[in-house]
């Protein structure tokens, strides 16, 4: 069967974005129809002369609203930045790399304002409905990204991940989301939340799609994924905090996945990690992202606090209350704990845990500020561990009545091996 041309696939994506019955208006804040058509035609011309640029040539890709695109302001989900930001002088580094690889950039996707929540709500531009149940949130902060992929508006979406903002929406929407080792993908031209923890990763329907996008954004050659043999691999179940207060749907899906892994010959051990308590002690001083977010947004808070999402503003204001010596101490302690965790995980191939403790809450329930805070903490808890300890991780979808994610975690720099393990598990689970 002849594969559809890039132009045909693009037109289908544009039709999905424009469908008034869909979520396109809330998922995609800027649509690059004309430029995307030109890029798609160029990709088809390369196919005709057998001159492919690589694994992403002709792929329909969206990028999160915090990436610079030359000639337009970078909103980062904020009406203040939409009004005040100067047009970007150049594309963000990852946007340039995607274009050079032949990717067709179709749209910029919606997000939580300033990328500072795991829920995915945005009071300025609307909250995209979860593709499995539109009354539920999509997860954030890369809220529009999974909705765009699941809704046929793109094939791969690129987001940022500071505490789970790629893996949370992937998990809550039934997709694959990959957070690479932070240093591998440049953040130049990405509006920051936390300069210490920000990383950039893809959301897609498969591990292979995520691996292709990751390789291009990291400036590496893509090698087709060869799934590793699972039998004999050492998987550690992260006990304690990551398994605390799981909702029934998440708990059932996670335990079922462990049974499948055990049946495949994986060597599973229960791992108690005292380092989680050490992390909690560091974060008790206020946390690194809030302090760094305040440094970025202090002027906006002073001038236009009323124009910022109240849930986001509250978190930034808490960061403004952190003393500089406490911030410096948090950085020092984190550095020590990152090294300790790397050593602790040396005997394991991966650490496993549910991506989020709960399924996607409804849009209506998180309209209450107190409920929002509770649900936000529940979805951020597990993914944020990985950013704190400077690890890499991937979320895979699990069979469940509502989407649930299985998170596989590996040491910093072990991204390619993690992707090969994820490919094997995806085959096993039929994800």
N, C-alpha and C positions, 0 to 999 in steps of 0.2 A: 504494500500500500504506500503510495507516494505521500511523503510528509508535507504538511501544509507549509506554504511559504511563510517567511517572517512577516511579510506585509499582511497576509491573511490572518495570521495569529494576532498581529497588532490590531487589526480592525475589530476582531472579536473582543480583544481587551478593551478597546475604546468604547465599544458598544456596551460592554458590561459596566464601565464607569458611568456612561450616560444614561443607563437604564433607570427611569424614575422609580421603579419598584425595588431597586437595589440600594446598596449603601455607598455608591460611588461618590455622592456629594459630600458625605461625611468622612469617607476614607481617604479621598484624594483631594488635597487642597489646591494643587496646581497641576494642570494636565498639559503635557507638551505634545499635543497632537501633530502639529505640522513638522516639528523637528524630529519627532519619533517616526513619522512616515518617511521622511528623507533618510533617516538612519536605517529603517527597515528595508527600503529599496536598495540601499548600498549593501546591506548584508546579503540580500538575495542576489545581487550582481556578483558578489564574491563567491557565492555558492555556484553560480553558473560557470565561473571560470576556475573553480577548484582552488580558491585562494583564501581559505578560512583563516581567521585571525586566532582561532583557538576555541576552547570549550564553551565560552559564553558568547561567541559570535552569533548575533541574531536572537539572543535571549531577551525576553521582555522583562525589564527590571524597574522597580520603583525604589525611591530613596526617601528616607525620613526627612521631615521638614527642617531638621537642624543642620543639614549639609548645604554648604555654599554651592550655588549655581550661579555662574558668572552673569552679571547684569541685573540681578534681582535681590531684594532684601531677604535675609534669612530670618524667618519668623520664629522658629523654635516653638510653634504652637501658641505664640503670644500676640495679642493685639497691640501691645506696646511696641514690640519689635516690628510688627507689620507696618506701623505708622512711622517709627523713628529710625529703623536700621537703614544704613546706606546700602546701595546695591553692592553685592559681592564683586570684587575685582577679578576673581578667578574661581574656577570650580574647586571644590574640595579635592584633596588628594585621591580619595577613593572614587569620586565621580570621574575624575580624569582617567584613572586606571580602567574603570568600567567602560568608558567610551572608547578608549584605545583598544580594548579587547573586543569591540564590536557589539557590546550590549546596547540595547535600545532603551533609553531612559524614557519611560512613559509618563511618570507622575511623581510628585512629592506627596508623601503620605502624612496624615494627621498624627498628632502626638499629644501627650500630656504637656501642659505648659512647662517650658524649661526642662523637660524630661524628668520631673521630680515627683513621680508616683508610679506604683505598679498597677494601678487600677485601669488607667487608660481613658478617664473622663476628661473632657475639655469643654468648659462653659462658653468659650468664645466661638469655636468652629463646629461644635456638636460632637457627640460621642458616637463613634461607629458601633452598630450593633454586632454582637458576636455572631459569626456565621452559623453556628449550631442552634442558637436561640437568640433572636435579635432583642429580646428584653434584657439580655445580660451584657455585661461589659466585655470588651475584647482583651483586657489586660494591657498593661503599659510598661514603659511609657510609649513604646513604638506601636500605638494603638491601631493606626490605619494599615500598618504593614501586613498583619495576618489576615485582616478583612479583605485586603486587596488580593492576596494570593488565593485565599479560599474562594473568593468571589470571581475569579477569572480575570481580574483587572491587570494582573501581571503574573509572571511565572516565578520570580524570585524577588523578595523585598529585602532591602538593606536597612538595618536599624542600628541604634547604639545600645550599649549594655553597661550600666554603671553599678547596678545592683540586681540585674535580672531583666532589663528592659527588652531583650530579644527573647530570652527563654520563657519568661512569664506569658507574653501574648501567644507564643508558639504553643505552650502547654494548654492554655485556656481555650485555644481555637483548634486544637487537633492537628498541629503542624510540627515540623522539625525546626528547631532554632539552635544556632551554634554561637557560643561565645569563645573566641580564640584566646590564646595567651596574649595579654594586652599589648605587648611590645611589637607583635608581628604586623599589625595593621596601623598605618599612620592616622592620627586624628587631626592632622592639619586641615583647617577649613570646616571642622565640625564644631558647632556651638557647644561650649563645655558645660558640664554640670559639676564634675569633680575631676580636676586635672590629674589627680592621683589614681583614680579608679576607672575612668572612662575607657571603654573598648568598643569595637565596631564589629558587627557580625550579621549574617544573613538568616532569613526565614524562608523556608521552601517546603515543597511537598515531599522531598526525599533527602536523604543524607548526601547523595551524590550531587544534587543541585546546590546544597549548601557548601560542599567541598569545592565545587568549581568556583563559586563566587568568592569563597575565602581565599583560594589560591591567587586569583586575579587581584583582589584587594591587598593581599600581602606581597604582591610583586614576585610570586613564585611560579614555577612551572607546575601545571596540574598533571598529576599522575592518576590514571583511572583507579578507582578504589577497588582493592582486592580484600574482600571481607576476611578477617582473621578467623581461624578455627576457634570456636568458643570453648571446647572441651579442654580443661586444664587451666584456663585463665583464672586469675585470682581477683574476685570481686569482694569488696568490703561493704557491708551494709552499715551506713553511718547511724549509729545508735544515739539515743538521747534527743537533743534539740531537733534534728531534722524529722523525727518521727512523732514529735509531741503534738497532740491535739489535731490529728488528721481527721478530716470529715470522712464519713462512711464510704462515699464513692471513691475518694482517693485511696483510702486504706485498702479497700477490696481490690482495686485495680493494681496497686503496688504489690500486694501479696501474691496476686495471681501471676504477675510478671516474674517474681522471684521463683515461684514454682516452675515456671517454664525454663528459666535459666538453670535451675538445679537439674531439671530433666535433660538439659543439653550438655551436662557434664561440667558446668562452671563450678569452681571451688569457691564456695560462699562462706565468708566469715563475718561474725558480728564484731564491729569495731567501735569501742568506746573511745572518744577523742576528747581528752581533757582540754585540748587547745580551744574547743568551742567556748568553754568557760572563760579562758583567757581573752578571747575575742570579745565576749560580753563585757568583761571588765574594762577593756579599752573603749568600747562604744558607750559605756556608761558615762564617759566624759562628754558625750554629745555627738560623737561620730564625725568622721572625716568629710563625707559629702556635704552635710549642712554647713560646716564652717567654710568650705571652699565655695559653695553656692552663694553664701552671704557675700564673700569677697567679690564675686562676679556681679551680684544683683543689688548691692547695698544702695547705690544711687537710685535705681528703679524703685526699690522699696521706699526710700525717702520721698521720692517725687510722686509716684503713682501707685501706691499700695492698693488703692480701691480697684485698680484695673487689673489686678493679678488674681488668678484663681485662689480663693480663700484657703483651700487645702494645701496648695503649693506655698502660698505666702506664709502660712503658719510654720511650715518646715524650714523655710529660709530664715524666718525671724528667730527660730530656735538656734540656728547656726550663728546668728549675730550675737547671741549671748555667750558663746564659747570664748574663753580667754585664749590668747595666743600661746601662752606656755602650755596649756592643756592640749592645744592642737599639735604643738611640737612634740609633746610627750606621746600623743596618739601615733604620730608618724614613726617615732623611734620604736615604740612597742610593736607596732604592726610589722616593721621590718624584721624584728626578731622572731615574731610569730610566723611570718611567711617562710623564713628559713627552717623553722622547726616543723611546720606542716609538710614542707617538701621532703624532709628527712623521714617524717612519720609515714608518708605515703609510698616510700620507695619499695616496700615489699608487696604492693598491690598494683594490679593493672588498672583498675578503676575503683572509685568509690561510688556507691549508688544510693540514691534517695529520691523521694517524690520531688518533682520540680516545685510544686506549690502545695501547701497544706490543705487548700480548699479548691473547689471548682469555682468557676466564674460567678461572682455575685450578680444580682440584678442591678440594672441602672437605677431603679427606683429606690432600692435599699441604701445604696451608697450616696443618695442625695442628702442623707442625714450625716452631718459632720462627724459625729462620734462613731457611727457605723462605718463610715468611710475609713477612719483611722484604724479601726480594728481589722477590717478586711484588707486594707493596704499592708498592714504589718504581716498578716497571714500569707499573702502572696509573695512578699519580698523576703521573708525570713530565710528560706533555704537558698534561693539563688544568690542573695547578697553575701552568703558565706564564701562563695567561690571568688567573688571580686575582692573581698577582704584579704583572702589568702593568696591572691594572684595566681589562680589556677585556670585551666581551660575546662569547658563543660559543654554538653549538648543535651537538649531535651527532645525525647522521642515520644510520639503519641501512643497511648495505651487504649485498648478497647474498653469502653465504659459508656454508661448512659449519657454523661456529659464529658467533654474532653478532660483528660488527665495526662500529665506528663511524667515520664521517667527520666531522671537526670543522671547522666554518667559524667563523672568528674575525673580528671587526670592532672598530673603535675604540669607545671608551667613548661612549655616547650615540647610537650608530648602530643601535640595537636593531631599530627597525621596518624599516629597509632590509635588515638582515641576515635578518629573518624572511621578507621578500618574496623574497630570493635563495634562502633555504632551501626555500621553497615550490616554487620553480621547479626546483631540483635534485632535490627529492623526487619531483616528477612525472617528471623525466628518468630517475631511477634506479629508479623504481617502488617507492620506499621506503614 
